[in-house]
Amino acid sequence: LTDSLTDNLSIALAHHPVQNKHGDTITSAVTNLDVHDLARCARTYGINTVFVVTPLEDQIRLIGQLVAHWVSGYGATYNPKRREALEGVQIIESLEAVRETVALRHGTPPKLVATAARPPGETMDPVGLKRLLEAGAPVVLVFGTAWGLAPAFLQTADHVLAPIRGRGDYNHLSVRTAAAIILDRLLGDRH
Amino acid sequence: LTDSLTDNLSIALAHHPVQNKHGDTITSAVTNLDVHDLARCARTYGINTVFVVTPLEDQIRLIGQLVAHWVSGYGATYNPKRREALEGVQIIESLEAVRETVALRHGTPPKLVATAARPPGETMDPVGLKRLLEAGAPVVLVFGTAWGLAPAFLQTADHVLAPIRGRGDYNHLSVRTAAAIILDRLLGDRH
């Protein structure tokens, strides 16, 4: 299906600027499984690009090798479904570079929509995000690793998505599962 | 909230009987992150018990140590939220033992509801599963690792849940993300 929802949507998995346990802004290490899980989710929901954001050169090299293994190396024949998912992964040095790349691709700057377990201010719900996408705006949905996106980034993001509520107050999902749930709420074929 | 949906529901992460890439029935190795992610998801959605099913004695010992670290060891003070999640994990040798344990706990044998990306026969949708839970039946929702639950188990399960549809035909989620999406569809606070 042609689809303004997914044609205009990219996702970014940020390893900087994120918080550690104490609230300090850090750069986290890339976790292989995060890249696999997000790429497979994105592919399932028709999203073309997953930006893996890290400023660290050795991590850029390492994840580049991981992706190359599955896209064009031995992994591509061993598991073609994994290739199909990882083809959409683009490793990039900063969220600013994500913004510029998407602006070039779409001819207009994207809205950056941050995700957070405990947003500091006003949030946008999935219906609002759908409206934004249907109106034709390119959107990058940004997920933070470690203890989540740094407050300074949340303040400069165009919007912050409303957090996932389960049943009760516990809200400590991994970035892998939180991203999956958010994509399903936004794009899934629900009953 | 008291809640017939969650009081009657447990989940099981099965490492046997599951399939490998070629469709052979195997026992897979336990992946630490699967245990963490499922425990955190279960806690988020108010589910009390996550059975980690493996017949392998060394794996039972290993996962026992992992859980003990977070529940009563150094990890419990380092990250209390992780403790809260992992307290619900019970390591057990077979799905038959899961059935017996839940039967003892609830006074009546549970229904085992299997999950599969490509179910071989009739399926139950999330609404049907909700009705079953609301009617007071104890239910164990079973997730398979590796290439999914073995066909022989799917045939003997009481029900098979309808698979997740994204947008298109690609359906190769990790067990971590598939379980998260299914729990959210079943129990999430949706808009």
Interface residues (C-beta under 8 A of the other chain):
Chain A: L1 D3 T6 K21 L33 H36 D37 R40 C41 R43 T44 Y45 G46 N79 K81 R82 E84 A85 D125 P126 V127 I164 R165 G166 R167 G168 Y170 N171 H172 L173 S174 R176 T177 A178 A179 A180 I181 D184 R185 L187 G188 D189 R190 H191
Chain B: L1 D3 T6 K21 L33 H36 D37 R40 C41 R43 T44 Y45 G46 N79 K81 R82 E84 A85 D125 P126 V127 I164 R165 G166 R167 G168 Y170 N171 H172 L173 S174 R176 T177 A178 A179 A180 I181 L183 D184 R185 L187 G188 D189 R190 H191
